[in-house]
Amino acid sequence: MTNIASPVLSPLGGARAPEGGEAGPIQSGWRLAMREFTSNRLAVLGSAILVFFLVFCFIGPIFYHGQTVNTNLQATNLPPGAGHLLGTTSEGFDELALLMRGGQASLEVAFLAAVFGIVLGSIWGAVAGLVGGVVDSVMMRIVDVFLSIPILFVVLIIAVRYGPSVLSLGLIIGGYYWLVPARLVRGEVLTLRTRDFVSAARIAGVRPWRLIGRHLIPNAVGVMIVNVTFNVADAILLVAALGYLGFGLQYPTQDWGDMLSNGIGYMQDGYWWLVYPVGACIVLVVMACNLIGDALRDSFDVRLRRR
């Protein structure tokens, strides 16, 4: 009978190869997730697009200077050329410089809303999932009530009442985007609170807030990161919709939605550079965020990883 050597447990908890074999490297979940993410070509493409627009919007204005504040009636609606690479607007603003400034404002609002929403939603969901019982039911019913209200309706009312700015608009949108993360984190916490390490922490007398911040939320960070990318994409579309409706950021600050709203009226006159570039920017950034979000979801979920 052939003698088959059984694997021996290594001190690190992994399986060590039998004698004569080579032990494979022990890789953490984060490293496996990142390896899965970088092997996804669409994820790499989405990351490259997002990095390009971050550089374009935040570093581009340092090197390219164009008029975006003071009107110049002698240079209105000029086509793309040597002096203005993407032409000018009906106010004489440089379209390329305005595209950078508008993208900067749109991305700032989107990232602020996503971060604020994920922080608030994570705390809410973790508390609801850990406490359970009546508290959990009441907190989740509050989430359900807010989810039944159209976000555009809420944001329009609050923006008109308090006046839109990068900070206020980001907080207003983030104040609605915490609802989905709250439900996702609660679901993770409901499964985590029965684990041995949570029970051990409770027996050791760890306080609930420390248990949430030290053990529960860090173990749900994968879900949070994935949700952030989708929230950024949704926030960019929402900011663009508000700007298109005329309730976005106010002059001299403009976003991509304002630019699209101002340029759409000149489309029939052949001024394509007022619509197509900004429209392409919105589509590409939203597509990049969705590609990154899909890839992160597949990377953190072991059931979706490619073998």
C-alpha positions in Angstrom: 0.0 0.0 0.0 1.3 3.4 -0.9 2.2 5.5 2.1 0.5 9.0 1.7 2.0 11.7 3.9 -0.6 13.9 5.6 -0.1 17.7 5.7 1.3 19.2 8.8 -0.1 22.4 10.4 2.3 25.2 10.4 2.7 27.6 13.4 0.8 30.3 11.4 -2.3 28.2 11.1 -1.9 27.3 7.4 -1.2 23.9 5.9 2.4 23.0 5.4 3.3 20.7 2.5 4.4 17.2 3.4 8.0 16.2 3.3 9.5 16.6 -0.1 7.0 19.3 -1.1 7.2 23.0 -1.2 5.0 25.1 1.0 3.0 27.8 -0.8 3.0 31.3 0.6 0.3 32.2 3.1 -1.6 35.1 1.7 -4.0 37.4 3.6 -7.6 38.1 2.4 -6.6 41.6 1.4 -3.8 40.4 -0.7 -5.9 37.8 -2.4 -8.6 40.5 -3.0 -6.1 42.9 -4.5 -4.6 40.2 -6.7 -8.1 39.4 -8.0 -8.8 43.1 -8.6 -5.6 43.7 -10.5 -6.2 40.6 -12.7 -9.5 42.1 -13.9 -8.8 44.2 -17.0 -12.0 46.2 -16.7 -11.1 47.1 -13.2 -7.7 48.3 -14.3 -9.3 50.3 -17.1 -11.7 51.9 -14.7 -9.0 52.8 -12.2 -6.9 54.3 -15.0 -9.9 56.4 -16.2 -10.6 57.6 -12.7 -7.0 58.5 -12.0 -6.8 60.4 -15.3 -9.8 62.5 -14.3 -8.5 63.2 -10.8 -5.2 64.4 -12.4 -7.1 66.3 -15.1 -9.4 68.1 -12.7 -7.1 68.8 -9.7 -3.7 69.1 -11.3 -4.7 70.3 -14.8 -5.6 73.8 -13.7 -2.0 74.3 -12.4 -0.7 74.0 -15.9 -3.6 75.2 -18.1 -5.0 78.6 -17.3 -8.2 79.7 -18.9 -10.8 82.3 -18.1 -13.7 80.8 -16.0 -14.9 83.8 -13.9 -14.9 87.1 -15.9 -17.0 87.2 -19.1 -15.4 88.1 -22.4 -18.0 89.0 -25.0 -15.4 89.3 -27.7 -14.6 85.6 -27.4 -18.0 83.9 -27.2 -18.7 80.5 -28.7 -15.4 80.2 -30.4 -14.7 76.8 -31.9 -11.7 74.7 -30.7 -8.5 76.1 -31.8 -5.0 77.1 -30.8 -6.0 79.7 -28.3 -8.8 77.6 -26.8 -8.3 73.9 -27.2 -12.0 73.1 -26.6 -13.4 76.4 -27.7 -15.3 78.9 -25.5 -18.8 79.2 -24.0 -21.5 81.8 -24.6 -20.0 83.9 -21.8 -16.5 83.7 -23.2 -15.2 81.2 -20.7 -12.5 78.7 -21.8 -14.3 75.4 -22.2 -11.3 73.2 -21.2 -10.5 75.2 -18.1 -14.2 75.2 -17.2 -14.3 71.4 -17.7 -11.4 71.1 -15.2 -13.1 73.4 -12.6 -16.5 71.8 -13.1 -15.1 68.3 -12.7 -13.2 69.4 -9.6 -16.5 70.6 -8.0 -18.5 67.5 -9.1 -15.9 65.1 -7.8 -15.5 66.9 -4.5 -19.3 66.8 -3.9 -19.4 63.1 -5.0 -16.5 61.9 -2.7 -17.7 64.0 0.2 -21.2 62.6 -0.1 -19.9 59.0 -0.4 -17.6 59.2 2.6 -20.1 61.0 4.8 -22.8 58.5 3.8 -20.6 55.4 4.4 -19.5 56.7 7.8 -23.0 57.5 9.0 -24.5 54.4 7.5 -21.8 52.1 8.9 -22.3 53.4 12.5 -26.1 53.1 12.2 -26.0 49.6 10.7 -23.4 48.3 13.2 -25.4 49.6 16.2 -28.6 48.1 14.9 -27.1 44.8 14.1 -25.2 44.5 17.4 -28.0 45.6 19.7 -30.8 43.7 17.9 -34.3 43.3 19.2 -36.7 46.3 19.3 -33.9 48.8 18.7 -32.9 47.0 15.5 -36.5 46.9 14.3 -37.1 50.7 15.0 -33.8 51.7 13.4 -34.4 49.7 10.3 -38.0 50.9 9.9 -36.5 54.5 9.9 -34.2 53.4 7.1 -37.2 51.9 5.2 -39.2 55.2 5.5 -36.4 57.3 4.1 -35.7 54.9 1.3 -39.3 55.3 0.2 -38.8 59.0 -0.4 -37.3 60.0 -3.8 -33.8 61.4 -3.3 -34.1 64.0 -6.0 -37.2 65.4 -4.3 -35.5 65.7 -0.9 -32.2 67.2 -2.3 -34.1 69.8 -4.3 -36.1 71.0 -1.3 -33.1 71.2 1.0 -30.8 72.7 -1.6 -33.3 75.5 -2.4 -33.8 76.1 1.4 -30.2 76.3 2.4 -28.4 77.2 -0.8 -26.1 74.8 -2.7 -22.3 74.8 -2.2 -19.7 72.1 -2.4 -19.9 71.4 1.3 -23.6 71.7 1.8 -24.5 69.7 -1.3 -22.1 67.0 -0.3 -23.5 66.7 3.2 -27.1 66.8 1.9 -26.5 64.0 -0.6 -24.4 62.1 1.9 -27.2 62.5 4.4 -29.4 60.4 2.1 -26.7 57.9 0.9 -26.2 56.4 4.4 -29.4 54.3 4.0 -28.0 51.5 1.8 -24.7 51.2 3.7 -26.7 51.0 6.9 -28.6 47.9 5.6 -25.5 46.3 4.2 -23.4 46.8 7.3 -26.2 45.6 9.5 -26.4 42.4 7.5 -22.6 41.8 8.0 -22.8 42.6 11.7 -25.7 40.1 12.2 -23.4 37.3 10.9 -20.3 38.6 12.7 -21.8 39.0 16.2 -22.1 35.2 16.5 -18.5 34.6 15.8 -16.1 33.4 18.5 -13.9 36.5 18.5 -17.0 38.7 19.2 -18.1 36.4 22.0 -14.6 36.5 23.5 -14.5 40.3 23.3 -17.8 40.5 25.2 -16.7 38.1 27.9 -13.5 40.2 28.2 -15.7 43.2 29.0 -15.1 45.1 25.8 -17.5 48.0 25.6 -20.1 48.1 22.7 -18.6 51.2 21.0 -15.1 49.7 21.1 -16.5 46.4 19.9 -18.1 48.2 16.9 -15.1 50.3 16.1 -12.4 47.7 16.7 -14.0 44.4 15.6 -17.2 44.7 13.7 -16.8 47.7 11.3 -13.2 46.6 10.2 -14.6 43.2 9.3 -17.3 44.8 7.2 -14.9 47.2 5.4 -15.1 45.2 2.2 -18.8 45.9 1.8 -18.2 49.5 2.7 -15.5 50.1 0.1 -17.6 48.5 -2.7 -20.6 50.7 -1.7 -18.4 53.9 -1.8 -17.6 53.4 -5.4 -21.2 53.0 -6.4 -22.2 56.0 -4.3 -19.6 58.2 -6.0 -21.1 57.3 -9.4 -24.6 58.0 -8.2 -23.6 61.3 -6.6 -22.0 62.5 -9.8 -25.2 61.7 -11.7 -27.3 63.4 -9.1 -25.1 66.5 -9.0 -25.3 66.6 -12.8 -29.1 66.3 -12.7 -29.3 69.1 -10.1 -27.1 71.3 -12.2 -29.1 70.5 -15.4 -32.3 71.5 -13.6 -30.7 74.8 -12.4 -30.4 73.8 -8.7 -26.8 73.0 -8.7 -23.8 75.0 -7.6 -24.0 78.7 -8.0 -21.7 81.0 -10.0 -18.7 81.4 -9.9 -18.5 77.7 -8.9 -19.9 75.4 -11.7 -20.2 71.7 -12.0 -20.6 69.5 -15.1 -24.4 69.6 -14.8 -24.4 73.4 -15.0 -22.1 73.2 -18.1 -24.4 70.6 -19.7 -27.5 72.7 -19.0 -25.9 75.9 -20.4 -24.6 74.2 -23.5 -27.6 72.2 -24.5 -29.5 75.3 -25.8 -26.7 75.9 -28.3 -26.6 72.3 -29.7 -28.8 73.1 -32.6 -26.6 75.9 -33.6 -23.7 73.5 -34.1 -21.7 74.4 -30.9 -21.0 70.7 -30.2 -18.0 71.5 -28.0 -20.4 72.8 -25.3 -22.1 69.5 -24.9 -20.1 66.5 -26.1 -16.9 66.9 -23.9 -18.8 67.4 -20.7 -21.2 64.6 -21.5 -18.3 62.3 -22.2 -16.7 63.2 -18.9 -19.8 62.4 -16.9 -20.2 59.1 -18.8 -16.6 58.0 -18.4 -16.3 58.8 -14.7 -19.6 57.1 -13.9 -18.5 54.1 -16.0 -15.1 53.9 -14.3 -16.7 54.0 -10.8 -19.1 51.2 -11.7 -16.3 49.1 -13.2 -14.2 49.5 -10.1 -17.2 48.7 -7.9 -18.1 45.5 -9.8 -14.5 44.4 -9.6 -14.2 45.1 -5.9 -17.4 43.2 -5.2 -16.0 40.2 -7.0 -12.7 40.5 -5.2 -14.0 40.6 -1.7 -16.6 37.9 -2.2 -14.8 34.6 -2.3 -17.7 33.0 -4.0 -17.3 35.3 -7.0 -13.5 35.0 -7.4 -12.3 33.3 -10.5 -10.5 30.1 -9.9 
